[in-house]
Amino acid sequence: DADLWLLNSCTVKNPAEDHFRNTISRAQKDDKKVVVAGCVPQGQPRAKYLKGLSVIGVQQIDRVVEVVEETLKGHNVRLFGQKKNHGKKLGGAKLDLPKIRKNPLIEIIAINTGCLNQCTYCKTKHARGELGSYPPEEIVSRARQSFEEGVVEIWLTSEDTGAYGKDIGVTLPELLWQLVEVIPEGCMLRVGMTNPPYILEHLEEMAKVLSHPRVYAFLHVPVQAASDSVLMDMRREYCLADFKQVVDFLRERVPGVTIATDVICGFPTETPEDFEETLRLVEEYQFPSLFINQFFPRPGTPAAKMQRVPPQEVKRRTKAISELFQSYRPYDHKVGEIHNVLVTEESHDKKFYVAHNKYYDQVLVPKDEKLLGKMVTVEITSTGKHYLMGRLLSDHVTKVAIATTLPKGTVSGVQEVPDNTAVPTQTLTKSTWLQRQLSRITPAGMPLWMQVAAVVLAIAVVLDLCRIVYRVSAKF
């Protein structure tokens, strides 16, 4: 029944873009107005199937209301610009924008957008561009606000967390230590995906951070391939030895740490011998979490121009590594162990609640509402390929949230005022109203005094022009 469809998109794989394109066709067939967003239109703004549609660029999501309103009026709006400060790319839309959390107990914070790599198979770079990091104080402020709204777990995300801050003179460990200071006792922080080259610089500090009781001992480090020649063709900027150094170092310094990784099957230059190297790597390290992807040629990428491995061979390799992954059980040795776990969500089958221990292992506990958002102690009674089964050792639960959790569907970052109108948590004073108006007509990131000076100068120029026009017209 909606008048307008707002469609977000992902450009990582062909199936995701195909689904996006098909959904647009459905909307148009039903005579709906359409606004598209995400990486697909940002990376392919001239795609034929996007012609005539309103578009929100990846750094313009804070203007979604404006775009929707104009589209409903029958106008076509396309916003692709990057947010910059003195010519330098910013992270994107402000982190303190109102939002509705999918899970009221978990806050997801983007710490940077874009990356420093030039991977030959990756289309995301076309959309996200170069690295743009958010200042640490903005990230910490968002985290603090989240905890004040009853959040118990924070996920840090980006295309590459390890590269965070290289554009603004800050490092990932420096940010993490600042965040640790504002995490309440019992609440947890999960660090997102990082590529090997940049985390290598910070292994000592990262080991210390991951050992902190309020940080999950978990890190997602994609290897993609175990062959150095394939990694070179992918332009991954590291070799297998670098990846192994990261894993070996963290496993030694952070006992029990969980390392998740990714592999791509069937990259154009991957030979059967190259693939065997990847199989040996998985066999050696037996990663508890392994994301297996088939190579997809993305339009406009260098890898799309390379001769492809036959599809049947790609499927064979995918099946082989999937069978290897299924052949080992990473959690059986934990049966009988005692763990403190944080309960945050419902299982897919709706039969259990899902909790995580210090190592971010998925632990299933009884579905009792009093457990949600709480820390409990369990004994591991059995395990599966992807989970551990936990038995509560007592009825005692530890509340970790420092405030009442917002009900599901509630908008974060706003508060109710007497007339029942929702307003941002920051008080809308005359000064903040003035700042908002000035920010609309001056470049992003410009200091307030410069904004005021620019407006005053512009007004003076206009008045001077009016005076000149008046004098000239008076003579005639």
Backbone hydrogen bonds, N-H to C=O, Kabsch-Sander energy under -0.5 kcal/mol:
donor,donor_aa,acceptor,acceptor_aa,energy
5,W,33,K,-2.8
6,L,4,L,-0.5
7,L,5,W,-0.7
7,L,35,V,-2.8
8,N,6,L,-0.5
17,E,13,K,-1.5
18,D,14,N,-2.7
19,H,15,P,-2.4
20,F,16,A,-1.8
21,R,17,E,-2.7
22,N,18,D,-2.4
23,T,19,H,-2.1
24,I,20,F,-1.9
25,S,21,R,-1.9
26,R,22,N,-2.1
27,A,23,T,-2.3
28,Q,24,I,-2.5
29,K,25,S,-2.4
30,D,26,R,-1.7
31,D,28,Q,-1.4
32,K,27,A,-2.7
33,K,3,D,-1.7
35,V,5,W,-2.6
36,V,54,S,-2.7
37,A,7,L,-2.5
38,G,56,I,-0.7
39,C,9,S,-1.2
42,Q,38,G,-1.2
43,G,39,C,-2.5
44,Q,40,V,-2.1
47,A,44,Q,-1.9
50,L,47,A,-1.7
51,K,48,K,-1.6
53,L,50,L,-1.9
54,S,34,V,-1.3
55,V,77,V,-2.8
56,I,36,V,-2.5
57,G,55,V,-0.5
57,G,79,L,-2.4
60,Q,57,G,-1.9
63,R,60,Q,-2.4
64,V,61,I,-1.5
67,V,63,R,-2.2
68,V,64,V,-2.7
69,E,65,V,-2.7
70,E,66,E,-2.2
71,T,67,V,-2.3
72,L,68,V,-2.4
73,K,69,E,-1.0
74,G,71,T,-1.6
75,H,70,E,-2.4
77,V,75,H,-0.6
79,L,55,V,-2.5
80,F,78,R,-0.6
84,K,82,Q,-0.5
85,N,88,K,-2.6
88,K,85,N,-1.6
90,L,83,K,-3.2
97,L,94,K,-1.0
99,K,412,S,-1.1
101,R,99,K,-0.5
101,R,410,T,-0.5
106,I,103,N,-2.1
107,E,153,E,-2.5
109,I,107,E,-0.6
109,I,155,W,-3.0
110,A,108,I,-0.5
111,I,109,I,-0.5
111,I,157,T,-2.3
112,N,157,T,-0.7
113,T,132,G,-2.5
115,C,129,G,-1.6
118,Q,235,R,-0.6
120,T,234,M,-1.7
122,C,119,C,-0.9
126,H,123,K,-1.1
127,A,123,K,-0.8
127,A,124,T,-0.9
128,R,124,T,-3.3
129,G,125,K,-2.2
131,L,115,C,-0.6
132,G,113,T,-2.6
134,Y,111,I,-2.5
138,E,135,P,-0.9
139,I,135,P,-1.6
140,V,136,P,-2.9
141,S,137,E,-2.0
142,R,138,E,-2.0
143,A,139,I,-2.2
144,R,140,V,-2.7
145,Q,141,S,-2.3
146,S,142,R,-2.2
147,F,143,A,-2.1
148,E,144,R,-1.6
149,E,145,Q,-0.5
149,E,146,S,-1.3
150,G,147,F,-1.6
151,V,146,S,-2.0
152,V,105,L,-2.4
153,E,105,L,-1.6
154,I,188,M,-2.3
155,W,107,E,-2.7
156,L,190,R,-2.7
157,T,109,I,-2.6
157,T,155,W,-0.5
161,T,193,M,-3.0
163,A,160,D,-1.0
164,Y,161,T,-1.8
166,K,163,A,-1.9
168,I,165,G,-1.1
169,G,165,G,-1.0
170,V,165,G,-2.4
175,L,171,T,-1.8
176,L,172,L,-2.6
177,W,173,P,-2.5
178,Q,174,E,-1.5
179,L,175,L,-2.2
180,V,176,L,-2.5
181,E,177,W,-1.1
182,V,179,L,-1.6
183,I,179,L,-0.7
183,I,180,V,-0.9
187,C,184,P,-1.7
188,M,152,V,-2.1
189,L,214,R,-1.2
190,R,154,I,-3.1
194,T,220,H,-2.6
198,Y,195,N,-0.7
199,I,195,N,-1.3
200,L,196,P,-1.7
201,E,198,Y,-0.6
202,H,199,I,-1.5
203,L,200,L,-0.9
206,M,202,H,-3.0
207,A,203,L,-2.4
208,K,204,E,-1.5
209,V,205,E,-2.5
210,L,206,M,-2.9
211,S,207,A,-0.9
212,H,209,V,-1.6
215,V,212,H,-2.0
216,Y,189,L,-2.7
217,A,358,K,-3.0
218,F,216,Y,-2.0
219,L,258,T,-2.3
221,V,219,L,-0.7
221,V,260,A,-2.8
223,V,262,D,-1.1
224,Q,262,D,-3.0
225,A,223,V,-2.1
228,D,226,A,-0.5
231,L,227,S,-2.5
232,M,228,D,-2.0
233,D,229,S,-2.0
234,M,230,V,-2.1
235,R,231,L,-0.6
235,R,232,M,-0.9
236,R,231,L,-2.4
242,D,239,C,-0.7
243,F,239,C,-1.6
244,K,240,L,-2.7
245,Q,241,A,-2.1
246,V,242,D,-1.9
247,V,243,F,-2.3
248,D,244,K,-3.2
249,F,245,Q,-2.3
250,L,246,V,-2.2
251,R,247,V,-2.5
252,E,248,D,-1.7
253,R,249,F,-2.5
254,V,250,L,-2.6
257,V,254,V,-2.3
258,T,217,A,-2.6
259,I,257,V,-0.6
260,A,219,L,-2.2
260,A,258,T,-0.6
261,T,289,S,-1.8
263,V,291,F,-2.3
264,I,224,Q,-2.6
265,C,263,V,-0.5
265,C,293,N,-3.4
270,E,267,F,-2.7
271,T,269,T,-0.6
275,F,271,T,-2.3
276,E,272,P,-1.9
277,E,273,E,-1.3
278,T,274,D,-1.3
279,L,275,F,-2.2
280,R,276,E,-2.3
281,L,277,E,-1.9
282,V,278,T,-2.2
283,E,279,L,-2.4
284,E,280,R,-2.3
285,Y,281,L,-2.4
286,Q,282,V,-2.5
289,S,259,I,-0.5
291,F,261,T,-2.6
292,I,290,L,-0.7
293,N,263,V,-2.4
293,N,291,F,-0.5
295,F,265,C,-2.5
298,R,296,F,-0.7
301,T,298,R,-1.9
303,A,120,T,-2.5
304,A,301,T,-1.0
305,K,302,P,-1.3
306,M,303,A,-1.2
309,V,266,G,-0.6
313,E,310,P,-0.8
314,V,310,P,-2.0
315,K,311,P,-2.4
316,R,312,Q,-2.0
317,R,313,E,-2.4
318,T,314,V,-2.4
319,K,315,K,-2.6
320,A,316,R,-2.4
321,I,317,R,-2.4
322,S,318,T,-1.9
323,E,319,K,-2.5
324,L,320,A,-1.9
325,F,321,I,-2.3
326,Q,322,S,-2.1
327,S,323,E,-0.8
327,S,324,L,-0.8
328,Y,325,F,-0.8
332,D,329,R,-0.5
334,K,331,Y,-2.3
335,V,332,D,-1.5
336,G,380,I,-3.3
337,E,334,K,-2.2
339,H,378,V,-2.6
341,V,339,H,-0.5
341,V,376,V,-3.0
342,L,356,H,-2.3
343,V,341,V,-0.6
343,V,374,K,-2.5
344,T,342,L,-0.5
344,T,354,V,-2.3
345,E,354,V,-1.5
347,S,352,F,-2.7
350,K,347,S,-1.6
353,Y,365,V,-2.3
354,V,345,E,-3.7
355,A,363,V,-2.9
356,H,342,L,-1.5
357,N,361,D,-1.1
360,Y,357,N,-2.2
363,V,355,A,-3.2
363,V,361,D,-0.6
364,L,362,Q,-0.5
364,L,388,L,-3.0
365,V,353,Y,-2.4
367,K,351,K,-0.5
368,D,366,P,-1.8
371,L,368,D,-2.6
372,L,369,E,-0.9
373,G,343,V,-2.5
374,K,371,L,-2.3
375,M,398,T,-2.8
376,V,341,V,-2.6
376,V,374,K,-0.5
378,V,339,H,-2.8
379,E,391,R,-2.2
380,I,337,E,-2.5
381,T,379,E,-0.6
381,T,389,M,-2.6
382,S,389,M,-0.9
384,G,387,Y,-2.8
388,L,362,Q,-2.4
389,M,382,S,-3.1
390,G,364,L,-3.0
390,G,388,L,-0.5
391,R,379,E,-2.6
392,L,390,G,-0.5
393,L,377,T,-2.1
398,T,375,M,-2.6
399,K,397,V,-0.6
400,V,373,G,-0.9
406,L,149,E,-1.6
409,G,101,R,-0.5
410,T,407,P,-2.1
412,S,99,K,-4.4
414,V,411,V,-0.7
415,Q,423,V,-2.5
417,V,421,T,-1.0
420,N,417,V,-2.7
422,A,420,N,-0.5
423,V,415,Q,-2.1
425,T,413,G,-2.1
429,T,427,T,-1.9
433,W,429,T,-2.5
434,L,430,K,-2.4
435,Q,431,S,-2.3
436,R,432,T,-2.3
437,Q,433,W,-2.1
438,L,434,L,-2.5
439,S,435,Q,-2.4
440,R,436,R,-1.0
440,R,437,Q,-0.5
441,I,437,Q,-0.6
441,I,438,L,-1.1
442,T,438,L,-0.8
446,M,443,P,-1.5
451,Q,447,P,-2.2
452,V,448,L,-2.7
453,A,449,W,-2.3
454,A,450,M,-2.6
455,V,451,Q,-2.3
456,V,452,V,-2.8
457,L,453,A,-2.6
458,A,454,A,-2.3
459,I,455,V,-2.6
460,A,456,V,-2.5
461,V,457,L,-2.4
462,V,458,A,-2.3
463,L,459,I,-2.7
464,D,460,A,-2.4
465,L,461,V,-2.3
466,C,462,V,-2.4
467,R,463,L,-2.3
468,I,464,D,-2.1
469,V,465,L,-2.7
470,Y,466,C,-2.4
471,R,467,R,-2.2
472,V,468,I,-2.6
473,S,469,V,-2.6
474,A,470,Y,-1.8
475,K,471,R,-1.2
475,K,472,V,-0.5
476,F,472,V,-0.7
476,F,473,S,-0.5
